[in-house]
Amino acid sequence: MTPMQLMKHYNNNETEAAYMLNVSRPTIRNWIRSDRIPLPMQTLVEKITGGKLMADIPKALMARQRK
């Protein structure tokens, strides 16, 4: 998922997103600036949102998990 997808899910409210994910607002802003959410956090967001937002798992990692 992208930071923009995350923000759309939380109605572009950084405070709400930070609260729901138990991170600081500066963390949310850093994700937006870098246009990236770390994979471990993406997996957590996927669980928190009940799958409404899906983690972008790299193909190489998925191949390793299948073995």
C-alpha positions as CSV (number, residue, x, y, z in Angstrom):
1,M,0.0,0.0,0.0
2,T,1.1,3.6,-0.5
3,P,0.9,6.4,2.0
4,M,-1.8,8.0,-0.1
5,Q,-3.9,4.9,0.1
6,L,-3.5,4.9,3.9
7,M,-4.4,8.6,4.1
8,K,-7.5,8.1,1.9
9,H,-8.6,5.2,4.2
10,Y,-8.3,7.6,7.2
11,N,-10.0,10.5,5.4
12,N,-6.7,12.4,4.9
13,N,-6.5,12.8,8.7
14,E,-2.9,12.3,9.8
15,T,-3.9,12.4,13.5
16,E,-6.5,9.7,13.2
17,A,-4.1,7.5,11.1
18,A,-1.4,7.9,13.7
19,Y,-3.7,7.2,16.6
20,M,-5.2,4.1,15.0
21,L,-1.7,2.7,14.1
22,N,-0.1,3.7,17.4
23,V,2.6,5.8,15.7
24,S,3.4,9.5,15.8
25,R,2.2,12.1,13.3
26,P,5.8,12.7,12.2
27,T,6.0,9.0,11.4
28,I,3.0,9.4,9.1
29,R,4.5,12.5,7.5
30,N,7.8,10.7,6.9
31,W,5.9,7.9,5.1
32,I,4.1,10.5,3.0
33,R,7.4,12.4,2.2
34,S,9.2,9.2,1.3
35,D,6.2,7.7,-0.5
36,R,6.8,4.5,1.3
37,I,5.4,2.5,4.3
38,P,7.8,-0.1,5.7
39,L,6.7,-3.6,5.0
40,P,6.3,-4.7,8.7
41,M,4.0,-1.7,9.2
42,Q,2.1,-2.5,6.0
43,T,1.4,-6.0,7.4
44,L,0.1,-4.5,10.6
45,V,-2.1,-2.0,8.8
46,E,-3.5,-4.9,6.8
47,K,-4.5,-6.6,10.0
48,I,-5.8,-3.4,11.6
49,T,-8.0,-2.6,8.6
50,G,-9.3,-6.1,8.3
51,G,-7.7,-6.4,4.8
52,K,-9.2,-3.2,3.4
53,L,-5.6,-2.1,2.8
54,M,-3.3,-4.8,1.6
55,A,0.5,-5.0,2.1
56,D,2.6,-4.8,-1.0
57,I,4.7,-7.9,-0.4
58,P,7.7,-8.0,-2.9
59,K,7.6,-11.0,-5.3
60,A,11.0,-12.2,-4.1
61,L,9.7,-12.4,-0.5
62,M,6.5,-14.2,-1.6
63,A,8.6,-16.8,-3.5
64,R,10.7,-17.4,-0.4
65,Q,7.6,-17.9,1.7
66,R,6.2,-20.5,-0.6
67,K,9.2,-22.8,-0.2
